[in-house]
Amino acid sequence: MPSLKVALQEGRAVFGTWLNSPSPSQAEIIGYAGFDFVMLDTEHASYDIAGTENLIRAAHAANLPALVRVAGNDSSAIGRVLDYGAQGVMVPHTSNATNARHAVLAAHYQPVGERGAAPTVRAARYGHVPWSEHLARSADDTLVIVQIEGRKGMANLPEIMAVPGVDVLFIGPFDLSEALGVSGQLDHPRLLEAVADITRQARTHGLAVGIWMPTPAQIRPWLAQGVQLITVANNDLLFYNACRQVIQAVRATDTGSTQL
């Protein structure tokens, strides 16, 4: 399985999309389509923590790493999705260093963190992988992504960046644009420069920066700013756009019928 953490450490950009549907088939298809990862979302999607296990399993069938956004900074939820085999977790609403430290402690085993140890979890292939190997792989591959969504998080960015064990700062572009007085203007120079500044600061701490964009066309400016972990749209939007393209193409070839 490709390691997203290694890719980011090497300075590469990785591209994923969000899965809102509880469909294992769609998780698998995202992998076969060529994405670098899938982001599972237990904060807003129609499945819970338990529902992520089969979605992760389906992603792995297509050699696709899975990340999971948990609904909150909950140690049990973070540990469970990592036990299922997720390569990392995204913790929403991270507003200060205390939040960030809590996420790191929940995601990592001793001596870095306090994650509960169980040798027969799926991530260790139910005990097939020797415990020492599982520990080493978890330390090397587990991504801790903190999501900066509000004014408090933005104000406390320096202290959040300084927390050992945080790997990625994931910026909510709409929240940041609101804080900068350019609400919803995702191509505004003020927003682009702010993210460039965040990225420069993040690099001094050995961190990567992530962001979400609605369309592929909107990605280019963020790559230029040094953003590495990019999520594009989600499965619902991708499916909607594909359906629209198909029906528009069909109707363009049929001039004799009347649309209902």
N, C-alpha and C positions, 0 to 999 in steps of 0.2 A: 504494500500500500504506500503510495507516495506520501512523504512527510511535508505537510504545509509549513511547519515550523522551520524546517531546514530550508525550504524554498524562500521564505521570508528573510531568514538570516543571510542567505546568499544574495539578497537584494532583488529577487525576482518578484514580479507581480503575479497574483493568482486571482482567478475569476470564478465566481459561483453565482448561484441563484437561490432564492428562498422557496421552500416547499410548504405551502399552506394546506395542502390536501393530505389526508391520512393514507394515501395510496402508495404502497410499496412499489407498484409498477412505475409510477411517475418518478420516484427516487431513482430507480434503476435506469430509466430512460434518460434522466439528466446526466448520468454518468456516461452512457453510451453516446450521448450527443457531443461529449467532449469538454464539459465543464471540469474545472479543477476541484471543486467541492460543492456540496449542497449544504445550505443553512436550514436546519430544522427549527421551527419556531413554536415553542410551547407557551409563549406569552400571548400571541394573537391567533394562532391557527386553531383548527378544530380537533386537535388531539392533545393528550396530556403526556406527562413524562413516560408513563408505561408504554404509550403508543409509539414512542421513538425507537424502541428496540427493533421492531420489524422494519422500520424505515432505514435504520442504520444497517441492518442485515442486508436489505435490498441494495442499498448504495454500495456496500462492500462487494456484492455480486458483480457490480460493474467497475470494481477497482476504484471507487469514488470515496474519498474521505468525507466524513460528515462532521459538521459542527452543530451545536445546539444552543439556541438562545433559551435560557431558562426564564421562568416568569418573574423570578426575583432572586435576590442574593441569599439563596437557601442552600446550606451545606449538603443536606440530604439529596436534593434535586441535582446538584452539581456532581456529587459522587455517583449517583445512579446512572446518569447519561454517560459518564466516563467508563463506568463498569460495563455498560452495554457496548462500548467500543467507539464512542465519539472521540475524535482527535482533539477536541477542545470545546470550551464553553464561552458563550457571550453572556455577560451579566449586564442587564439593563439598568438605567438610572443610577449609574455610578457618580456620586457627587462629591466624594472626598477620599482621602487616603485610607481611612478606616474601612470604607466599603471595598476598596481595591485589595487591601490586605486580607479581608475576610474571604474574598473570591480566591486568592492565591492559596490560602490555607486549606480551603475546601477542595481545591483541584489537585493538590500535590500530596504525595505520601511524605512521611518523615524522611529526612530531617527538615525539608523545606516547608511542608505543610502538615495537615492533620487529617488527611483523607483516610477513611476507614479502609482497612486492609482485608481483602477476601481473595484467596488464591483460586477460587473456582468460578470467577465471573467470566462473562463472555469475552471481555477484552483480553483475558488470559487464556482464551480457548478452553474454558471450563477446567483448567488445571493442566492442560496439555503443555502449555508454555511454562517452563520453570519460573518460579517466583522471582528469582534474581533477574532473569531476562525481562520479565514483565515490569519490574521496578525500573530497570534501566531504560526500557523503551518508553515507559510513561514519562520519565523525567525528560527524555530527549524530545518527545513528540507532542506532549500536552500543551495546547495553546490556551492562555488565559486572555480573553478579550473583554475589555471593559468598555461599555457603551456610554459615551458622553452625550447627554440629551438635553440638558437644561443649563440655565445660567450659573447655578452653583457648581456644576461640573466644570464648566468653562473657566470659572473664576479660580477653581482649585486644581487646574491642570498641572501646574508645576509639582505640587505635592503628590498627585496621582502618578505622574510619570516617574517619580523617585521611588515608588514602591517596588522592591525586588520581586521578580516573578511575574509581573505584568508583561505581556508580550505585544499586545495590539491595543491601540486606542481606536475605537470605532466611533466616528463622528456622525451624529444625526444632522444631515445637511439642512433640513428644514428648521430644526431647532437653532442651529448656528446662524442661519440667515435671519431668523427672527431676532436673535440677540444682537445682530449687527445692524438691524434696522433696514434690511433688504429682504423682507419676508418672501419666501418662495422663489426668489430670483437665483436659481442655481448656477447661472453663468455670470453673476455679478462680480466685477473685479475685486470688490471688498471681501467677498466670500472666498474667492480663489486665493487671494493673498493671505487671508487668515489661515486657511488650510496649509498653505506653503509654510507659514511660520510655525504652525503646530508640528508639521512634518520635520522641519529643521530641528526643533526642540526635541522631538521624539527620538531622532537619530542620535542625539548626544547621550541619550539614555539607553540606546540599543533597542528601541521600540519601533514597530511598524505602525502605520496608520491605515485604517479601513474606512470605507464609506459605501453607501447605497446610492445607486442611480436608476432612474426609471427606464432608460433606453440605452442601447449601445452607443448611439451618437453622442451621448452626454458624458461618456467615459474619458475621452481624450484629454480634456483639460486637467482632470484629476491625476492621470498618469504623469502628465507634465509637472505636476506639483509634488510628485514623489509618493503618491498614495499607492500602496501595494496590494491590499486585500479589498477587492471590489466585488460587491454583489449587484447583479443586474436584474431588475424587475422581480417577478416571482412566477411560480408555475401558472397561477391563474391568469396573470397578464400575458404571459407567453402563449398560453392556450387561446386566450381571447384574440390576440393579434393574429395567430395562425388561422383561426376560424374565419376572421374577417378577411384575410388575404384570399383564402380559398373561395369563400362565397362571392367576393367581389370579382374574382377571376372567372368564376362560373357564370355570373350574371353578365359579365362583359362579352362572353361568347354566345349568349342567348338573347337575341334581340326580339324574338317573337312572342315571348311569354310575358305575363303580367305579374309583378311582384305582389304577394299577398300583403 
